[in-house]
C-alpha cells in the first residue's frame, strides 16, 4: 500500500513539474493570453476586449471554451463565465452554435 501511495505522489509531482515547465494552457490559450483577456471577463466593471485579447481569442478553441460555461474552473481563475461566453461576439468572432 505504501509503495502505491509513493508511486502516486511521484506521478503527481512529475505532472505538476511538466505543467509548470510548459505553462498553463486552456483551450489553446496560454496563461498570458488569458491574462490579456481578463479585464474583459472580470466583474464588477469589465473593460472592452483589447485588440490583443481578440487576437488571442481568435486562436482559441471556442468549442472547448464553451465547455467551461457551467464549470467551476473559470470562476477559480477570476473569470465570469457569462462575460467569457459573450467575449467572442465582442471580438467579432462567431461563437459555436451550441454555446
MDTraj code that builds the backbone (N, CA, C; nanometers):
import mdtraj as md
import numpy as np

residues = "UNK UNK UNK UNK UNK UNK UNK UNK UNK UNK UNK UNK UNK UNK UNK UNK UNK UNK UNK UNK UNK UNK UNK UNK UNK UNK UNK UNK UNK UNK UNK UNK UNK UNK UNK UNK UNK UNK UNK UNK UNK UNK UNK UNK UNK UNK UNK UNK UNK UNK UNK UNK UNK UNK UNK UNK UNK UNK UNK UNK UNK UNK UNK UNK UNK UNK UNK UNK UNK UNK UNK UNK UNK UNK UNK UNK UNK UNK UNK UNK UNK UNK UNK UNK UNK UNK UNK UNK UNK UNK UNK UNK UNK UNK UNK UNK UNK UNK UNK".split()
xyz = np.array([
    [0.0816, -0.1186, 0.0000],
    [0.0000, 0.0000, 0.0000],
    [0.0865, 0.1258, 0.0000],
    [0.1927, 0.1268, 0.0801],
    [0.2818, 0.2430, 0.0885],
    [0.3526, 0.2667, -0.0447],
    [0.3865, 0.1598, -0.1142],
    [0.4527, 0.1734, -0.2439],
    [0.3590, 0.2382, -0.3456],
    [0.2316, 0.1973, -0.3454],
    [0.1333, 0.2572, -0.4363],
    [0.1195, 0.4064, -0.4091],
    [0.1141, 0.4424, -0.2828],
    [0.0995, 0.5835, -0.2458],
    [0.2218, 0.6630, -0.2911],
    [0.3402, 0.6060, -0.2735],
    [0.4632, 0.6726, -0.3149],
    [0.4661, 0.6913, -0.4663],
    [0.4270, 0.5890, -0.5405],
    [0.4235, 0.5980, -0.6867],
    [0.3249, 0.7058, -0.7297],
    [0.2099, 0.7114, -0.6642],
    [0.1095, 0.8122, -0.6967],
    [0.1625, 0.9525, -0.6686],
    [0.2307, 0.9704, -0.5554],
    [0.2863, 1.1019, -0.5218],
    [0.3916, 1.1440, -0.6230],
    [0.4756, 1.0534, -0.6650],
    [0.5775, 1.0840, -0.7652],
    [0.5107, 1.1240, -0.8967],
    [0.4065, 1.0535, -0.9359],
    [0.3348, 1.0868, -1.0596],
    [0.2751, 1.2265, -1.0531],
    [0.2179, 1.2627, -0.9388],
    [0.1595, 1.3959, -0.9223],
    [0.2678, 1.5024, -0.9300],
    [0.3799, 1.4801, -0.8658],
    [0.4905, 1.5771, -0.8678],
    [0.5438, 1.5934, -1.0101],
    [0.5602, 1.4857, -1.0820],
    [0.6080, 1.4924, -1.2201],
    [0.5076, 1.5673, -1.3075],
    [0.3802, 1.5382, -1.2921],
    [0.2775, 1.6073, -1.3708],
    [0.2779, 1.7563, -1.3400],
    [0.2913, 1.7934, -1.2148],
    [0.2952, 1.9349, -1.1767],
    [0.4181, 2.0030, -1.2353],
    [0.5301, 1.9344, -1.2373],
    [0.6526, 1.9913, -1.2942],
    [0.6379, 2.0142, -1.4439],
    [0.5729, 1.9221, -1.5126],
    [0.5507, 1.9375, -1.6571],
    [0.4612, 2.0575, -1.6840],
    [0.3540, 2.0713, -1.6085],
    [0.2635, 2.1858, -1.6259],
    [0.3379, 2.3154, -1.5983],
    [0.4180, 2.3185, -1.4935],
    [0.4928, 2.4391, -1.4600],
    [0.5940, 2.4731, -1.5688],
    [0.6578, 2.3732, -1.6249],
    [0.7576, 2.3971, -1.7288],
    [0.6933, 2.4462, -1.8579],
    [0.5779, 2.3907, -1.8915],
    [0.5115, 2.4269, -2.0160],
    [0.4199, 2.5472, -2.0001],
    [0.3845, 2.5814, -1.8791],
    [0.2903, 2.6904, -1.8561],
    [0.1480, 2.6400, -1.8661],
    [0.0580, 2.7185, -1.8103],
    [-0.0828, 2.6824, -1.8081],
    [-0.1456, 2.7133, -1.9436],
    [-0.2243, 2.6218, -1.9971],
    [-0.2983, 2.6435, -2.1214],
    [-0.4419, 2.5977, -2.1008],
    [-0.5339, 2.6698, -2.1638],
    [-0.6748, 2.6344, -2.1582],
    [-0.7323, 2.6578, -2.2964],
    [-0.7698, 2.5509, -2.3641],
    [-0.8354, 2.5596, -2.4954],
    [-0.7529, 2.6404, -2.5964],
    [-0.6259, 2.6108, -2.6036],
    [-0.5313, 2.6768, -2.6945],
    [-0.5028, 2.8220, -2.6571],
    [-0.5353, 2.8603, -2.5350],
    [-0.4991, 2.9932, -2.4855],
    [-0.3958, 2.9754, -2.3750],
    [-0.2846, 3.0447, -2.3891],
    [-0.1805, 3.0376, -2.2876],
    [-0.2216, 3.1188, -2.1650],
    [-0.1452, 3.1059, -2.0613],
    [-0.1707, 3.1846, -1.9407],
    [-0.1632, 3.3342, -1.9729],
    [-0.0677, 3.3731, -2.0574],
    [-0.0560, 3.5138, -2.0980],
    [-0.1781, 3.5587, -2.1775],
    [-0.2292, 3.4722, -2.2662],
    [-0.3500, 3.5049, -2.3434],
    [-0.4682, 3.5273, -2.2501],
    [-0.4824, 3.4386, -2.1526],
    [-0.5922, 3.4513, -2.0572],
    [-0.5805, 3.5815, -1.9777],
    [-0.4598, 3.6149, -1.9363],
    [-0.4382, 3.7393, -1.8619],
    [-0.4691, 3.8617, -1.9479],
    [-0.4397, 3.8538, -2.0769],
    [-0.4685, 3.9641, -2.1680],
    [-0.6182, 3.9909, -2.1749],
    [-0.6979, 3.8856, -2.1682],
    [-0.8434, 3.8993, -2.1774],
    [-0.9113, 3.9183, -2.0424],
    [-0.8398, 3.8996, -1.9348],
    [-0.9020, 3.9013, -1.8025],
    [-0.9781, 4.0308, -1.7722],
    [-0.9275, 4.1497, -1.8092],
    [-1.0054, 4.2708, -1.7802],
    [-1.1438, 4.2724, -1.8462],
    [-1.1583, 4.2007, -1.9569],
    [-1.2866, 4.1978, -2.0283],
    [-1.3839, 4.0950, -1.9718],
    [-1.3352, 4.0065, -1.8874],
    [-1.4215, 3.8995, -1.8365],
    [-1.4254, 3.8946, -1.6838],
    [-1.3882, 4.0051, -1.6223],
    [-1.3863, 4.0133, -1.4760],
    [-1.4847, 4.1187, -1.4282],
    [-1.5626, 4.0826, -1.3256],
    [-1.6556, 4.1767, -1.2644],
    [-1.5808, 4.2565, -1.1587],
    [-1.6245, 4.3686, -1.1161],
    [-1.7575, 4.4258, -1.1356],
    [-1.7686, 4.5173, -1.2579],
    [-1.6555, 4.5644, -1.3083],
    [-1.6619, 4.6569, -1.4222],
    [-1.5727, 4.6061, -1.5347],
    [-1.6247, 4.5146, -1.6161],
    [-1.5424, 4.4603, -1.7253],
    [-1.5114, 4.5674, -1.8296],
    [-1.3915, 4.5600, -1.8839],
    [-1.3489, 4.6508, -1.9898],
    [-1.3854, 4.5920, -2.1248],
    [-1.3823, 4.6747, -2.2273],
    [-1.3968, 4.6216, -2.3627],
    [-1.2725, 4.5385, -2.3926],
    [-1.2866, 4.4317, -2.4710],
    [-1.1685, 4.3497, -2.5011],
    [-1.0686, 4.4289, -2.5853],
    [-0.9427, 4.4133, -2.5536],
    [-0.8362, 4.4789, -2.6294],
    [-0.8127, 4.4049, -2.7607],
    [-0.7423, 4.4691, -2.8505],
    [-0.7065, 4.4045, -2.9777],
    [-0.6225, 4.2801, -2.9511],
    [-0.5348, 4.2873, -2.8506],
    [-0.4503, 4.1721, -2.8152],
    [-0.5351, 4.0565, -2.7641],
    [-0.6374, 4.0892, -2.6860],
    [-0.7275, 3.9861, -2.6349],
    [-0.7997, 3.9180, -2.7512],
    [-0.8540, 3.9984, -2.8410],
    [-0.9281, 3.9414, -2.9544],
    [-0.8375, 3.8571, -3.0438],
    [-0.7127, 3.8993, -3.0586],
    [-0.6172, 3.8204, -3.1374],
    [-0.5926, 3.6858, -3.0691],
    [-0.5735, 3.6885, -2.9378],
    [-0.5528, 3.5637, -2.8624],
    [-0.6762, 3.4743, -2.8722],
    [-0.7934, 3.5345, -2.8606],
    [-0.9180, 3.4584, -2.8653],
    [-0.9409, 3.3976, -3.0035],
    [-0.8922, 3.4648, -3.1080],
    [-0.9117, 3.4125, -3.2439],
    [-0.8369, 3.2813, -3.2657],
    [-0.7341, 3.2549, -3.1845],
    [-0.6604, 3.1296, -3.1948],
    [-0.7077, 3.0235, -3.0965],
    [-0.8075, 3.0586, -3.0167],
    [-0.8572, 2.9653, -2.9150],
    [-0.9560, 2.8661, -2.9738],
    [-0.9709, 2.7557, -2.9065],
    [-1.0716, 2.6561, -2.9417],
    [-1.2009, 2.6987, -2.8719],
    [-1.2882, 2.7693, -2.9452],
    [-1.4093, 2.8251, -2.8850],
    [-1.5056, 2.7172, -2.8365],
    [-1.5104, 2.6050, -2.9050],
    [-1.5956, 2.4943, -2.8601],
    [-1.5457, 2.4430, -2.7254],
    [-1.4160, 2.4336, -2.7121],
    [-1.3568, 2.3911, -2.5851],
    [-1.3901, 2.4924, -2.4761],
    [-1.3724, 2.6212, -2.5051],
    [-1.4043, 2.7237, -2.4058],
    [-1.5504, 2.7169, -2.3649],
    [-1.6364, 2.6875, -2.4601],
    [-1.7799, 2.6752, -2.4326],
    [-1.8073, 2.5648, -2.3307],
    [-1.7266, 2.4626, -2.3332],
    [-1.7476, 2.3508, -2.2410],
    [-1.7252, 2.3917, -2.0955],
    [-1.6649, 2.5061, -2.0730],
    [-1.6409, 2.5557, -1.9375],
    [-1.7517, 2.6486, -1.8893],
    [-1.8549, 2.6639, -1.9681],
    [-1.9642, 2.7574, -1.9380],
    [-2.0214, 2.7384, -1.7975],
    [-2.0446, 2.6160, -1.7574],
    [-2.1035, 2.5873, -1.6262],
    [-2.0038, 2.5238, -1.5302],
    [-1.8778, 2.5409, -1.5600],
    [-1.7718, 2.4810, -1.4800],
    [-1.7302, 2.5741, -1.3656],
    [-1.6718, 2.5167, -1.2641],
    [-1.6162, 2.5956, -1.1538],
    [-1.4770, 2.6481, -1.1877],
    [-1.4207, 2.6024, -1.2990],
    [-1.2842, 2.6401, -1.3349],
    [-1.2706, 2.7893, -1.3624],
    [-1.3595, 2.8450, -1.4445],
    [-1.3471, 2.9862, -1.4796],
    [-1.3549, 3.0775, -1.3573],
    [-1.4540, 3.0608, -1.2699],
    [-1.4561, 3.1458, -1.1507],
    [-1.3299, 3.1322, -1.0642],
    [-1.2735, 3.0125, -1.0592],
    [-1.1499, 2.9938, -0.9826],
    [-1.0346, 3.0742, -1.0426],
    [-1.0424, 3.1021, -1.1726],
    [-0.9409, 3.1820, -1.2403],
    [-0.9756, 3.3310, -1.2395],
    [-1.0855, 3.3668, -1.1727],
    [-1.1275, 3.5065, -1.1673],
    [-1.2009, 3.5521, -1.2919],
    [-1.2570, 3.4562, -1.3656],
    [-1.3266, 3.4842, -1.4914],
    [-1.4755, 3.4605, -1.4722],
    [-1.5565, 3.5587, -1.5096],
    [-1.7014, 3.5433, -1.5029],
    [-1.7470, 3.4650, -1.6268],
    [-1.8099, 3.3490, -1.6091],
    [-1.8496, 3.2669, -1.7246],
    [-1.9417, 3.3392, -1.8226],
    [-2.0374, 3.4185, -1.7740],
    [-2.1282, 3.4894, -1.8648],
    [-2.0525, 3.5915, -1.9503],
    [-1.9605, 3.6635, -1.8878],
    [-1.8791, 3.7592, -1.9640],
    [-1.7889, 3.6866, -2.0632],
    [-1.7359, 3.5723, -2.0214],
    [-1.6488, 3.4948, -2.1098],
    [-1.7251, 3.4438, -2.2322],
    [-1.8491, 3.4003, -2.2130],
    [-1.9286, 3.3492, -2.3246],
    [-1.9681, 3.4615, -2.4213],
    [-1.9727, 3.5855, -2.3734],
    [-2.0071, 3.6996, -2.4591],
    [-1.8845, 3.7544, -2.5321],
    [-1.7661, 3.7143, -2.4924],
    [-1.6436, 3.7705, -2.5478],
    [-1.6253, 3.7461, -2.6980],
    [-1.6502, 3.6264, -2.7514],
    [-1.6311, 3.6084, -2.8958],
    [-1.7112, 3.7092, -2.9792],
    [-1.8345, 3.7330, -2.9445],
    [-1.9160, 3.8287, -3.0207],
    [-1.8568, 3.9691, -3.0111],
    [-1.8053, 4.0059, -2.8935],
    [-1.7437, 4.1376, -2.8772],
    [-1.6172, 4.1508, -2.9610],
    [-1.5540, 4.0384, -2.9897],
    [-1.4328, 4.0365, -3.0735],
    [-1.4676, 4.0086, -3.2206],
    [-1.5950, 4.0112, -3.2507],
    [-1.6440, 3.9847, -3.3870],
    [-1.6021, 3.8465, -3.4384],
    [-1.6075, 3.7499, -3.3465],
    [-1.5821, 3.6099, -3.3804],
    [-1.7146, 3.5360, -3.3696],
    [-1.7304, 3.4346, -3.4507],
    [-1.8536, 3.3564, -3.4476],
    [-1.8436, 3.2486, -3.3397],
    [-1.9281, 3.2595, -3.2371],
    [-1.9233, 3.1565, -3.1330],
    [-1.9831, 3.0260, -3.1849],
    [-1.9479, 2.9147, -3.1236],
    [-2.0072, 2.7868, -3.1623],
    [-2.1595, 2.7921, -3.1469],
    [-2.2289, 2.7247, -3.2340],
    [-2.3757, 2.7306, -3.2350],
    [-2.4372, 2.6714, -3.1085],
    [-2.3725, 2.5760, -3.0472],
    [-2.4304, 2.5109, -2.9284],
    [-2.3822, 2.5733, -2.7976],
    [-2.3269, 2.6920, -2.8027],
    [-2.2716, 2.7533, -2.6816],
    [-2.3770, 2.8366, -2.6111],
])
top = md.Topology()
chain = top.add_chain()
for i, resn in enumerate(residues, 1):
    res = top.add_residue(resn, chain, resSeq=i)
    for name in ("N", "CA", "C"):
        top.add_atom(name, md.element.get_by_symbol(name[0]), res)
traj = md.Trajectory(xyz[None], top)
